[in-house]
Amino acid sequence: MELRHLRYFQVLGETLNFTRAAERLHIAQPPLSRQIQQLEDELGVLLLERGRPLRLTAAGRFFFEHSNRVLEQLGKVCDNTRRIGLGHKTWLGIGFAPSTLYGVLPQLIRRLRSNETLELELGLSEMTTLQQVEALKAGRIDIGFGRIHIDDPAIVQRVLTEDRLVVALPAGHRLLGQALTLEQLANEPFVLYPANPRPSYADHVIALFNARGLNLKIAQWTNELQTAIGLVGAGIGVTLVPASVQVLHRDDIGFCPLLETAATSPIILSRRVGEPSPGLTHCLHLIAQLRAEIGRDDPVIS
């Protein structure tokens, strides 16, 4: 299927007349008919009832509506591509681990979107730290926010903040309402995330227990923070989450502090080695401002 098939079908769907559609497209009618026939052959369904008047089939109506959205989105992409290429707009790709959305990242995104002097087009992609590193090296994103230290000469990392870890337990759990130790948690069924890829936050949690000679009783692996919390609420087990996640208010779970104050999870900024783009430079300055506002005024550009 080629792009022209969608465009031809859109015009035909609007006019429901091969002659008028061909005129609008500045082509002869027989080539238009062949292109529509090719489209139907590829889809394996009829899109048109070829009678008088010409009508769209149910499949044709569905394809008309959804292909129209595809073409509209493509038009916006092409327009923004031209503007970025001409220097009228700046692209900034951001990768983020889901748990970082409970920290400084939402404030940063709001400030980036409200900028009046630098017109930014933001690309937001949910990905693990490992995926962020690969995307940075490939040029698909410009900056990443994750929780794992990666040793790669092509990547610069800086810890933005250290999140204290807290325990998420199901509502009604006997340990709720008290500060807990990792030793107590080692006796509980544990929901651990993410299962893949590795190394990940899961390895960080496992290392916290192993450093104290403790082994986890893993009841369930999952790939997402929200899924892990949902499984805790369902009574499958307990888990450790960054303290910033406590902004979630759910009736089926509760949070307890850890007595081990050194049990933390960092939010780590990752970017490529080298001179940053104007969009990335602006982003780094905003991060520095936000850190100063919360009492961490060390620079993020180095």
C-alpha positions as protocol buffer text, in pm:
chain_id: "A"
residue {
  index: 1
  type: MET
  ca { x: 0 y: 0 z: 0 }
}
residue {
  index: 2
  type: GLU
  ca { x: 135 y: 340 z: -97 }
}
residue {
  index: 3
  type: LEU
  ca { x: 50 y: 686 z: 25 }
}
residue {
  index: 4
  type: ARG
  ca { x: -116 y: 778 z: -304 }
}
residue {
  index: 5
  type: HIS
  ca { x: -369 y: 499 z: -248 }
}
residue {
  index: 6
  type: LEU
  ca { x: -487 y: 673 z: 70 }
}
residue {
  index: 7
  type: ARG
  ca { x: -499 y: 1014 z: -95 }
}
residue {
  index: 8
  type: TYR
  ca { x: -687 y: 886 z: -398 }
}
residue {
  index: 9
  type: PHE
  ca { x: -937 y: 703 z: -179 }
}
residue {
  index: 10
  type: GLN
  ca { x: -991 y: 1009 z: 39 }
}
residue {
  index: 11
  type: VAL
  ca { x: -1084 y: 1225 z: -260 }
}
residue {
  index: 12
  type: LEU
  ca { x: -1306 y: 951 z: -402 }
}
residue {
  index: 13
  type: GLY
  ca { x: -1473 y: 907 z: -63 }
}
residue {
  index: 14
  type: GLU
  ca { x: -1546 y: 1280 z: -48 }
}
residue {
  index: 15
  type: THR
  ca { x: -1685 y: 1308 z: -401 }
}
residue {
  index: 16
  type: LEU
  ca { x: -1829 y: 956 z: -446 }
}
residue {
  index: 17
  type: ASN
  ca { x: -1776 y: 1012 z: -816 }
}
residue {
  index: 18
  type: PHE
  ca { x: -1483 y: 878 z: -1017 }
}
residue {
  index: 19
  type: THR
  ca { x: -1497 y: 1156 z: -1275 }
}
residue {
  index: 20
  type: ARG
  ca { x: -1496 y: 1442 z: -1023 }
}
residue {
  index: 21
  type: ALA
  ca { x: -1232 y: 1268 z: -809 }
}
residue {
  index: 22
  type: ALA
  ca { x: -1006 y: 1224 z: -1112 }
}
residue {
  index: 23
  type: GLU
  ca { x: -1046 y: 1592 z: -1198 }
}
residue {
  index: 24
  type: ARG
  ca { x: -952 y: 1699 z: -846 }
}
residue {
  index: 25
  type: LEU
  ca { x: -651 y: 1471 z: -852 }
}
residue {
  index: 26
  type: HIS
  ca { x: -550 y: 1585 z: -1203 }
}
residue {
  index: 27
  type: ILE
  ca { x: -534 y: 1231 z: -1337 }
}
residue {
  index: 28
  type: ALA
  ca { x: -741 y: 1033 z: -1585 }
}
residue {
  index: 29
  type: GLN
  ca { x: -1029 y: 822 z: -1460 }
}
residue {
  index: 30
  type: PRO
  ca { x: -897 y: 476 z: -1567 }
}
residue {
  index: 31
  type: PRO
  ca { x: -571 y: 509 z: -1360 }
}
residue {
  index: 32
  type: LEU
  ca { x: -779 y: 619 z: -1060 }
}
residue {
  index: 33
  type: SER
  ca { x: -1004 y: 314 z: -1096 }
}
residue {
  index: 34
  type: ARG
  ca { x: -700 y: 86 z: -1115 }
}
residue {
  index: 35
  type: GLN
  ca { x: -545 y: 241 z: -802 }
}
residue {
  index: 36
  type: ILE
  ca { x: -867 y: 193 z: -603 }
}
residue {
  index: 37
  type: GLN
  ca { x: -893 y: -165 z: -728 }
}
residue {
  index: 38
  type: GLN
  ca { x: -533 y: -228 z: -617 }
}
residue {
  index: 39
  type: LEU
  ca { x: -619 y: -90 z: -272 }
}
residue {
  index: 40
  type: GLU
  ca { x: -921 y: -319 z: -242 }
}
residue {
  index: 41
  type: ASP
  ca { x: -715 y: -618 z: -360 }
}
residue {
  index: 42
  type: GLU
  ca { x: -450 y: -550 z: -96 }
}
residue {
  index: 43
  type: LEU
  ca { x: -706 y: -509 z: 182 }
}
residue {
  index: 44
  type: GLY
  ca { x: -902 y: -809 z: 60 }
}
residue {
  index: 45
  type: VAL
  ca { x: -1240 y: -632 z: 93 }
}
residue {
  index: 46
  type: LEU
  ca { x: -1465 y: -411 z: -119 }
}
residue {
  index: 47
  type: LEU
  ca { x: -1456 y: -45 z: -19 }
}
residue {
  index: 48
  type: LEU
  ca { x: -1718 y: 70 z: -271 }
}
residue {
  index: 49
  type: GLU
  ca { x: -2058 y: -37 z: -395 }
}
residue {
  index: 50
  type: ARG
  ca { x: -2017 y: 41 z: -763 }
}
residue {
  index: 51
  type: GLY
  ca { x: -2372 y: 135 z: -852 }
}
residue {
  index: 52
  type: ARG
  ca { x: -2557 y: 454 z: -914 }
}
residue {
  index: 53
  type: PRO
  ca { x: -2498 y: 638 z: -694 }
}
residue {
  index: 54
  type: LEU
  ca { x: -2153 y: 522 z: -586 }
}
residue {
  index: 55
  type: ARG
  ca { x: -2152 y: 426 z: -215 }
}
residue {
  index: 56
  type: LEU
  ca { x: -1897 y: 333 z: 48 }
}
residue {
  index: 57
  type: THR
  ca { x: -1934 y: -12 z: 201 }
}
residue {
  index: 58
  type: ALA
  ca { x: -1920 y: -46 z: 581 }
}
residue {
  index: 59
  type: ALA
  ca { x: -1552 y: -135 z: 546 }
}
residue {
  index: 60
  type: GLY
  ca { x: -1508 y: 163 z: 314 }
}
residue {
  index: 61
  type: ARG
  ca { x: -1661 y: 403 z: 567 }
}
residue {
  index: 62
  type: PHE
  ca { x: -1429 y: 272 z: 837 }
}
residue {
  index: 63
  type: PHE
  ca { x: -1125 y: 298 z: 613 }
}
residue {
  index: 64
  type: PHE
  ca { x: -1226 y: 647 z: 496 }
}
residue {
  index: 65
  type: GLU
  ca { x: -1254 y: 783 z: 851 }
}
residue {
  index: 66
  type: HIS
  ca { x: -932 y: 630 z: 980 }
}
residue {
  index: 67
  type: SER
  ca { x: -717 y: 691 z: 674 }
}
residue {
  index: 68
  type: ASN
  ca { x: -829 y: 1056 z: 689 }
}
residue {
  index: 69
  type: ARG
  ca { x: -683 y: 1082 z: 1039 }
}
residue {
  index: 70
  type: VAL
  ca { x: -361 y: 920 z: 917 }
}
residue {
  index: 71
  type: LEU
  ca { x: -330 y: 1177 z: 637 }
}
residue {
  index: 72
  type: GLU
  ca { x: -406 y: 1465 z: 874 }
}
residue {
  index: 73
  type: GLN
  ca { x: -137 y: 1345 z: 1113 }
}
residue {
  index: 74
  type: LEU
  ca { x: 106 y: 1298 z: 827 }
}
residue {
  index: 75
  type: GLY
  ca { x: 34 y: 1653 z: 712 }
}
residue {
  index: 76
  type: LYS
  ca { x: 121 y: 1787 z: 1058 }
}
residue {
  index: 77
  type: VAL
  ca { x: 438 y: 1578 z: 1066 }
}
residue {
  index: 78
  type: CYS
  ca { x: 545 y: 1710 z: 725 }
}
residue {
  index: 79
  type: ASP
  ca { x: 470 y: 2069 z: 826 }
}
residue {
  index: 80
  type: ASN
  ca { x: 666 y: 2040 z: 1150 }
}
residue {
  index: 81
  type: THR
  ca { x: 951 y: 1865 z: 967 }
}
residue {
  index: 82
  type: ARG
  ca { x: 979 y: 2159 z: 726 }
}
residue {
  index: 83
  type: ARG
  ca { x: 968 y: 2410 z: 1010 }
}
residue {
  index: 84
  type: ILE
  ca { x: 1234 y: 2224 z: 1207 }
}
residue {
  index: 85
  type: GLY
  ca { x: 1450 y: 2189 z: 896 }
}
residue {
  index: 86
  type: LEU
  ca { x: 1422 y: 2563 z: 826 }
}
residue {
  index: 87
  type: GLY
  ca { x: 1506 y: 2650 z: 1186 }
}
residue {
  index: 88
  type: HIS
  ca { x: 1160 y: 2790 z: 1264 }
}
residue {
  index: 89
  type: LYS
  ca { x: 1094 y: 2524 z: 1525 }
}
residue {
  index: 90
  type: THR
  ca { x: 1307 y: 2309 z: 1758 }
}
residue {
  index: 91
  type: TRP
  ca { x: 1263 y: 1937 z: 1814 }
}
residue {
  index: 92
  type: LEU
  ca { x: 1337 y: 1789 z: 2156 }
}
residue {
  index: 93
  type: GLY
  ca { x: 1305 y: 1416 z: 2211 }
}
residue {
  index: 94
  type: ILE
  ca { x: 1260 y: 1306 z: 2574 }
}
residue {
  index: 95
  type: GLY
  ca { x: 1275 y: 947 z: 2700 }
}
residue {
  index: 96
  type: PHE
  ca { x: 1150 y: 867 z: 3048 }
}
residue {
  index: 97
  type: ALA
  ca { x: 1103 y: 573 z: 3281 }
}
residue {
  index: 98
  type: PRO
  ca { x: 741 y: 568 z: 3408 }
}
residue {
  index: 99
  type: SER
  ca { x: 831 y: 622 z: 3774 }
}
residue {
  index: 100
  type: THR
  ca { x: 1006 y: 952 z: 3692 }
}
residue {
  index: 101
  type: LEU
  ca { x: 666 y: 1102 z: 3608 }
}
residue {
  index: 102
  type: TYR
  ca { x: 605 y: 1135 z: 3982 }
}
residue {
  index: 103
  type: GLY
  ca { x: 906 y: 1364 z: 4030 }
}
residue {
  index: 104
  type: VAL
  ca { x: 1033 y: 1679 z: 3861 }
}
residue {
  index: 105
  type: LEU
  ca { x: 958 y: 1569 z: 3504 }
}
residue {
  index: 106
  type: PRO
  ca { x: 593 y: 1690 z: 3486 }
}
residue {
  index: 107
  type: GLN
  ca { x: 702 y: 2038 z: 3600 }
}
residue {
  index: 108
  type: LEU
  ca { x: 978 y: 2038 z: 3339 }
}
residue {
  index: 109
  type: ILE
  ca { x: 739 y: 1940 z: 3060 }
}
residue {
  index: 110
  type: ARG
  ca { x: 495 y: 2216 z: 3160 }
}
residue {
  index: 111
  type: ARG
  ca { x: 772 y: 2476 z: 3145 }
}
residue {
  index: 112
  type: LEU
  ca { x: 901 y: 2348 z: 2814 }
}
residue {
  index: 113
  type: ARG
  ca { x: 551 y: 2366 z: 2663 }
}
residue {
  index: 114
  type: SER
  ca { x: 489 y: 2716 z: 2795 }
}
residue {
  index: 115
  type: ASN
  ca { x: 809 y: 2865 z: 2647 }
}
residue {
  index: 116
  type: GLU
  ca { x: 729 y: 3172 z: 2436 }
}
residue {
  index: 117
  type: THR
  ca { x: 1071 y: 3248 z: 2287 }
}
residue {
  index: 118
  type: LEU
  ca { x: 1178 y: 2903 z: 2166 }
}
residue {
  index: 119
  type: GLU
  ca { x: 907 y: 2712 z: 1979 }
}
residue {
  index: 120
  type: LEU
  ca { x: 957 y: 2352 z: 2083 }
}
residue {
  index: 121
  type: GLU
  ca { x: 807 y: 2035 z: 1943 }
}
residue {
  index: 122
  type: LEU
  ca { x: 831 y: 1775 z: 2218 }
}
residue {
  index: 123
  type: GLY
  ca { x: 855 y: 1403 z: 2153 }
}
residue {
  index: 124
  type: LEU
  ca { x: 781 y: 1202 z: 2470 }
}
residue {
  index: 125
  type: SER
  ca { x: 870 y: 832 z: 2473 }
}
residue {
  index: 126
  type: GLU
  ca { x: 824 y: 592 z: 2764 }
}
residue {
  index: 127
  type: MET
  ca { x: 1133 y: 370 z: 2786 }
}
residue {
  index: 128
  type: THR
  ca { x: 1369 y: 207 z: 3031 }
}
residue {
  index: 129
  type: THR
  ca { x: 1713 y: 351 z: 3098 }
}
residue {
  index: 130
  type: LEU
  ca { x: 1876 y: 92 z: 2871 }
}
residue {
  index: 131
  type: GLN
  ca { x: 1635 y: 181 z: 2592 }
}
residue {
  index: 132
  type: GLN
  ca { x: 1706 y: 550 z: 2651 }
}
residue {
  index: 133
  type: VAL
  ca { x: 2080 y: 494 z: 2605 }
}
residue {
  index: 134
  type: GLU
  ca { x: 2025 y: 318 z: 2273 }
}
residue {
  index: 135
  type: ALA
  ca { x: 1782 y: 588 z: 2160 }
}
residue {
  index: 136
  type: LEU
  ca { x: 2029 y: 861 z: 2257 }
}
residue {
  index: 137
  type: LYS
  ca { x: 2311 y: 698 z: 2064 }
}
residue {
  index: 138
  type: ALA
  ca { x: 2083 y: 654 z: 1762 }
}
residue {
  index: 139
  type: GLY
  ca { x: 1970 y: 1018 z: 1782 }
}
residue {
  index: 140
  type: ARG
  ca { x: 1603 y: 934 z: 1837 }
}
residue {
  index: 141
  type: ILE
  ca { x: 1591 y: 1129 z: 2165 }
}
residue {
  index: 142
  type: ASP
  ca { x: 1799 y: 1413 z: 2310 }
}
residue {
  index: 143
  type: ILE
  ca { x: 1761 y: 1351 z: 2683 }
}
residue {
  index: 144
  type: GLY
  ca { x: 1648 y: 1070 z: 2907 }
}
residue {
  index: 145
  type: PHE
  ca { x: 1523 y: 1035 z: 3265 }
}
residue {
  index: 146
  type: GLY
  ca { x: 1577 y: 695 z: 3423 }
}
residue {
  index: 147
  type: ARG
  ca { x: 1694 y: 524 z: 3741 }
}
residue {
  index: 148
  type: ILE
  ca { x: 1993 y: 309 z: 3640 }
}
residue {
  index: 149
  type: HIS
  ca { x: 2362 y: 400 z: 3613 }
}
residue {
  index: 150
  type: ILE
  ca { x: 2505 y: 301 z: 3274 }
}
residue {
  index: 151
  type: ASP
  ca { x: 2876 y: 297 z: 3193 }
}
residue {
  index: 152
  type: ASP
  ca { x: 2897 y: 410 z: 2830 }
}
residue {
  index: 153
  type: PRO
  ca { x: 3158 y: 656 z: 2694 }
}
residue {
  index: 154
  type: ALA
  ca { x: 2902 y: 802 z: 2453 }
}
residue {
  index: 155
  type: ILE
  ca { x: 2661 y: 896 z: 2732 }
}
residue {
  index: 156
  type: VAL
  ca { x: 2679 y: 1158 z: 3009 }
}
residue {
  index: 157
  type: GLN
  ca { x: 2473 y: 1083 z: 3320 }
}
residue {
  index: 158
  type: ARG
  ca { x: 2398 y: 1297 z: 3623 }
}
residue {
  index: 159
  type: VAL
  ca { x: 2190 y: 1219 z: 3929 }
}
residue {
  index: 160
  type: LEU
  ca { x: 1916 y: 1479 z: 3965 }
}
residue {
  index: 161
  type: THR
  ca { x: 1778 y: 1355 z: 4295 }
}
residue {
  index: 162
  type: GLU
  ca { x: 1767 y: 1050 z: 4520 }
}
residue {
  index: 163
  type: ASP
  ca { x: 1419 y: 919 z: 4598 }
}
residue {
  index: 164
  type: ARG
  ca { x: 1376 y: 745 z: 4932 }
}
residue {
  index: 165
  type: LEU
  ca { x: 1218 y: 405 z: 4881 }
}
residue {
  index: 166
  type: VAL
  ca { x: 894 y: 321 z: 5058 }
}
residue {
  index: 167
  type: VAL
  ca { x: 701 y: -3 z: 5094 }
}
residue {
  index: 168
  type: ALA
  ca { x: 370 y: -50 z: 4912 }
}
residue {
  index: 169
  type: LEU
  ca { x: 143 y: -300 z: 5088 }
}
residue {
  index: 170
  type: PRO
  ca { x: -215 y: -416 z: 5031 }
}
residue {
  index: 171
  type: ALA
  ca { x: -483 y: -245 z: 5238 }
}
residue {
  index: 172
  type: GLY
  ca { x: -532 y: -422 z: 5571 }
}
residue {
  index: 173
  type: HIS
  ca { x: -183 y: -574 z: 5574 }
}
residue {
  index: 174
  type: ARG
  ca { x: -59 y: -646 z: 5926 }
}
residue {
  index: 175
  type: LEU
  ca { x: 260 y: -438 z: 5873 }
}
residue {
  index: 176
  type: LEU
  ca { x: 83 y: -117 z: 5774 }
}
residue {
  index: 177
  type: GLY
  ca { x: 130 y: 182 z: 6005 }
}
residue {
  index: 178
  type: GLN
  ca { x: 492 y: 119 z: 6104 }
}
residue {
  index: 179
  type: ALA
  ca { x: 842 y: 177 z: 5972 }
}
residue {
  index: 180
  type: LEU
  ca { x: 977 y: -145 z: 5822 }
}
residue {
  index: 181
  type: THR
  ca { x: 1313 y: -308 z: 5760 }
}
residue {
  index: 182
  type: LEU
  ca { x: 1434 y: -490 z: 5452 }
}
residue {
  index: 183
  type: GLU
  ca { x: 1468 y: -800 z: 5671 }
}
residue {
  index: 184
  type: GLN
  ca { x: 1094 y: -790 z: 5745 }
}
residue {
  index: 185
  type: LEU
  ca { x: 1017 y: -753 z: 5374 }
}
residue {
  index: 186
  type: ALA
  ca { x: 1237 y: -1052 z: 5285 }
}
residue {
  index: 187
  type: ASN
  ca { x: 975 y: -1269 z: 5457 }
}
residue {
  index: 188
  type: GLU
  ca { x: 691 y: -1130 z: 5242 }
}
residue {
  index: 189
  type: PRO
  ca { x: 587 y: -1236 z: 4891 }
}
residue {
  index: 190
  type: PHE
  ca { x: 731 y: -968 z: 4663 }
}
residue {
  index: 191
  type: VAL
  ca { x: 611 y: -812 z: 4336 }
}
residue {
  index: 192
  type: LEU
  ca { x: 919 y: -711 z: 4137 }
}
residue {
  index: 193
  type: TYR
  ca { x: 947 y: -495 z: 3826 }
}
residue {
  index: 194
  type: PRO
  ca { x: 1052 y: -460 z: 3551 }
}
residue {
  index: 195
  type: ALA
  ca { x: 1114 y: -814 z: 3434 }
}
residue {
  index: 196
  type: ASN
  ca { x: 1280 y: -695 z: 3112 }
}
residue {
  index: 197
  type: PRO
  ca { x: 1513 y: -555 z: 2993 }
}
residue {
  index: 198
  type: ARG
  ca { x: 1794 y: -602 z: 3244 }
}
residue {
  index: 199
  type: PRO
  ca { x: 1979 y: -452 z: 3426 }
}
residue {
  index: 200
  type: SER
  ca { x: 1697 y: -244 z: 3564 }
}
residue {
  index: 201
  type: TYR
  ca { x: 1533 y: -106 z: 3877 }
}
residue {
  index: 202
  type: ALA
  ca { x: 1462 y: -469 z: 3969 }
}
residue {
  index: 203
  type: ASP
  ca { x: 1835 y: -539 z: 3994 }
}
residue {
  index: 204
  type: HIS
  ca { x: 1876 y: -229 z: 4211 }
}
residue {
  index: 205
  type: VAL
  ca { x: 1612 y: -363 z: 4454 }
}
residue {
  index: 206
  type: ILE
  ca { x: 1761 y: -714 z: 4455 }
}
residue {
  index: 207
  type: ALA
  ca { x: 2105 y: -565 z: 4530 }
}
residue {
  index: 208
  type: LEU
  ca { x: 1965 y: -379 z: 4834 }
}
residue {
  index: 209
  type: PHE
  ca { x: 1855 y: -709 z: 4985 }
}
residue {
  index: 210
  type: ASN
  ca { x: 2162 y: -907 z: 4877 }
}
residue {
  index: 211
  type: ALA
  ca { x: 2393 y: -650 z: 5039 }
}
residue {
  index: 212
  type: ARG
  ca { x: 2234 y: -747 z: 5371 }
}
residue {
  index: 213
  type: GLY
  ca { x: 2252 y: -1121 z: 5305 }
}
residue {
  index: 214
  type: LEU
  ca { x: 1879 y: -1136 z: 5227 }
}
residue {
  index: 215
  type: ASN
  ca { x: 1692 y: -1305 z: 4942 }
}
residue {
  index: 216
  type: LEU
  ca { x: 1357 y: -1196 z: 4806 }
}
residue {
  index: 217
  type: LYS
  ca { x: 1059 y: -1427 z: 4782 }
}
residue {
  index: 218
  type: ILE
  ca { x: 944 y: -1315 z: 4438 }
}
residue {
  index: 219
  type: ALA
  ca { x: 575 y: -1395 z: 4395 }
}
residue {
  index: 220
  type: GLN
  ca { x: 528 y: -1212 z: 4066 }
}
residue {
  index: 221
  type: TRP
  ca { x: 736 y: -1037 z: 3801 }
}
residue {
  index: 222
  type: THR
  ca { x: 582 y: -757 z: 3594 }
}
residue {
  index: 223
  type: ASN
  ca { x: 712 y: -496 z: 3351 }
}
residue {
  index: 224
  type: GLU
  ca { x: 527 y: -186 z: 3467 }
}
residue {
  index: 225
  type: LEU
  ca { x: 516 y: 16 z: 3789 }
}
residue {
  index: 226
  type: GLN
  ca { x: 138 y: 63 z: 3764 }
}
residue {
  index: 227
  type: THR
  ca { x: 89 y: -311 z: 3714 }
}
residue {
  index: 228
  type: ALA
  ca { x: 307 y: -387 z: 4016 }
}
residue {
  index: 229
  type: ILE
  ca { x: 102 y: -150 z: 4231 }
}
residue {
  index: 230
  type: GLY
  ca { x: -220 y: -304 z: 4103 }
}
residue {
  index: 231
  type: LEU
  ca { x: -95 y: -653 z: 4193 }
}
residue {
  index: 232
  type: VAL
  ca { x: -3 y: -530 z: 4541 }
}
residue {
  index: 233
  type: GLY
  ca { x: -357 y: -396 z: 4577 }
}
residue {
  index: 234
  type: ALA
  ca { x: -485 y: -738 z: 4472 }
}
residue {
  index: 235
  type: GLY
  ca { x: -292 y: -897 z: 4758 }
}
residue {
  index: 236
  type: ILE
  ca { x: -28 y: -1076 z: 4549 }
}
residue {
  index: 237
  type: GLY
  ca { x: 255 y: -932 z: 4757 }
}
residue {
  index: 238
  type: VAL
  ca { x: 442 y: -616 z: 4857 }
}
residue {
  index: 239
  type: THR
  ca { x: 690 y: -402 z: 4665 }
}
residue {
  index: 240
  type: LEU
  ca { x: 932 y: -113 z: 4697 }
}
residue {
  index: 241
  type: VAL
  ca { x: 857 y: 209 z: 4510 }
}
residue {
  index: 242
  type: PRO
  ca { x: 1012 y: 558 z: 4505 }
}
residue {
  index: 243
  type: ALA
  ca { x: 859 y: 785 z: 4769 }
}
residue {
  index: 244
  type: SER
  ca { x: 733 y: 1021 z: 4498 }
}
residue {
  index: 245
  type: VAL
  ca { x: 485 y: 750 z: 4394 }
}
residue {
  index: 246
  type: GLN
  ca { x: 292 y: 816 z: 4716 }
}
residue {
  index: 247
  type: VAL
  ca { x: 106 y: 1093 z: 4531 }
}
residue {
  index: 248
  type: LEU
  ca { x: -110 y: 807 z: 4402 }
}
residue {
  index: 249
  type: HIS
  ca { x: -417 y: 778 z: 4621 }
}
residue {
  index: 250
  type: ARG
  ca { x: -565 y: 428 z: 4612 }
}
residue {
  index: 251
  type: ASP
  ca { x: -794 y: 263 z: 4863 }
}
residue {
  index: 252
  type: ASP
  ca { x: -646 y: -81 z: 4807 }
}
residue {
  index: 253
  type: ILE
  ca { x: -284 y: -1 z: 4902 }
}
residue {
  index: 254
  type: GLY
  ca { x: -90 y: 178 z: 5174 }
}
residue {
  index: 255
  type: PHE
  ca { x: 268 y: 299 z: 5208 }
}
residue {
  index: 256
  type: CYS
  ca { x: 520 y: 255 z: 5489 }
}
residue {
  index: 257
  type: PRO
  ca { x: 866 y: 412 z: 5532 }
}
residue {
  index: 258
  type: LEU
  ca { x: 1184 y: 205 z: 5543 }
}
residue {
  index: 259
  type: LEU
  ca { x: 1413 y: 222 z: 5845 }
}
residue {
  index: 260
  type: GLU
  ca { x: 1711 y: 186 z: 5608 }
}
residue {
  index: 261
  type: THR
  ca { x: 1743 y: 551 z: 5506 }
}
residue {
  index: 262
  type: ALA
  ca { x: 2017 y: 463 z: 5256 }
}
residue {
  index: 263
  type: ALA
  ca { x: 1767 y: 263 z: 5050 }
}
residue {
  index: 264
  type: THR
  ca { x: 1707 y: 510 z: 4770 }
}
residue {
  index: 265
  type: SER
  ca { x: 1649 y: 517 z: 4395 }
}
residue {
  index: 266
  type: PRO
  ca { x: 1807 y: 795 z: 4188 }
}
residue {
  index: 267
  type: ILE
  ca { x: 1648 y: 991 z: 3907 }
}
residue {
  index: 268
  type: ILE
  ca { x: 1926 y: 1005 z: 3649 }
}
residue {
  index: 269
  type: LEU
  ca { x: 1951 y: 1243 z: 3355 }
}
residue {
  index: 270
  type: SER
  ca { x: 2118 y: 1090 z: 3048 }
}
residue {
  index: 271
  type: ARG
  ca { x: 2234 y: 1270 z: 2733 }
}
residue {
  index: 272
  type: ARG
  ca { x: 2485 y: 1227 z: 2453 }
}
residue {
  index: 273
  type: VAL
  ca { x: 2844 y: 1342 z: 2493 }
}
residue {
  index: 274
  type: GLY
  ca { x: 2910 y: 1664 z: 2302 }
}
residue {
  index: 275
  type: GLU
  ca { x: 2760 y: 2005 z: 2246 }
}
residue {
  index: 276
  type: PRO
  ca { x: 2385 y: 2008 z: 2313 }
}
residue {
  index: 277
  type: SER
  ca { x: 2131 y: 2145 z: 2067 }
}
residue {
  index: 278
  type: PRO
  ca { x: 1948 y: 2475 z: 2141 }
}
residue {
  index: 279
  type: GLY
  ca { x: 1645 y: 2278 z: 2259 }
}
residue {
  index: 280
  type: LEU
  ca { x: 1852 y: 2059 z: 2489 }
}
residue {
  index: 281
  type: THR
  ca { x: 2047 y: 2358 z: 2623 }
}
residue {
  index: 282
  type: HIS
  ca { x: 1718 y: 2529 z: 2710 }
}
residue {
  index: 283
  type: CYS
  ca { x: 1593 y: 2208 z: 2873 }
}
residue {
  index: 284
  type: LEU
  ca { x: 1907 y: 2175 z: 3086 }
}
residue {
  index: 285
  type: HIS
  ca { x: 1878 y: 2537 z: 3203 }
}
residue {
  index: 286
  type: LEU
  ca { x: 1516 y: 2476 z: 3306 }
}
residue {
  index: 287
  type: ILE
  ca { x: 1623 y: 2167 z: 3499 }
}
residue {
  index: 288
  type: ALA
  ca { x: 1888 y: 2375 z: 3677 }
}
residue {
  index: 289
  type: GLN
  ca { x: 1620 y: 2631 z: 3770 }
}
residue {
  index: 290
  type: LEU
  ca { x: 1390 y: 2361 z: 3905 }
}
residue {
  index: 291
  type: ARG
  ca { x: 1671 y: 2207 z: 4109 }
}
residue {
  index: 292
  type: ALA
  ca { x: 1756 y: 2548 z: 4256 }
}
residue {
  index: 293
  type: GLU
  ca { x: 1391 y: 2594 z: 4355 }
}
residue {
  index: 294
  type: ILE
  ca { x: 1394 y: 2266 z: 4549 }
}
residue {
  index: 295
  type: GLY
  ca { x: 1731 y: 2338 z: 4709 }
}
residue {
  index: 296
  type: ARG
  ca { x: 1962 y: 2145 z: 4477 }
}
residue {
  index: 297
  type: ASP
  ca { x: 2146 y: 2421 z: 4295 }
}
residue {
  index: 298
  type: ASP
  ca { x: 2438 y: 2225 z: 4148 }
}
residue {
  index: 299
  type: PRO
  ca { x: 2449 y: 2264 z: 3767 }
}
residue {
  index: 300
  type: VAL
  ca { x: 2331 y: 1997 z: 3526 }
}
residue {
  index: 301
  type: ILE
  ca { x: 2540 y: 2118 z: 3231 }
}
residue {
  index: 302
  type: SER
  ca { x: 2897 y: 1991 z: 3237 }
}
